[in-house]
Amino acid sequence: MRIPKYHLYLTQDERRIIIGSLIELRNRLISDGRYTDAIDEVLIKFTNAKVKRIKFKEV
């Protein structure tokens, strides 16, 4: 069975907030002495994702 793929369309500001939040969570886990493997994987996938420019009209 295939795992479905999902696409996120984010603005540059939203992308910056998500990356900042993941880094903050990772730092908190490190200070608590807990593992950060899952956060590291998500952060790497998110930062290596392709950035696609999309034109849209606001109403």
Summary of the structure (lengths in Angstrom):
residues: 59
radius of gyration: 14.8
end to end distance: 40.1
largest distance: 48.5
contacts: 84
relative contact order: 0.12
helix: 56%
strand: 0%
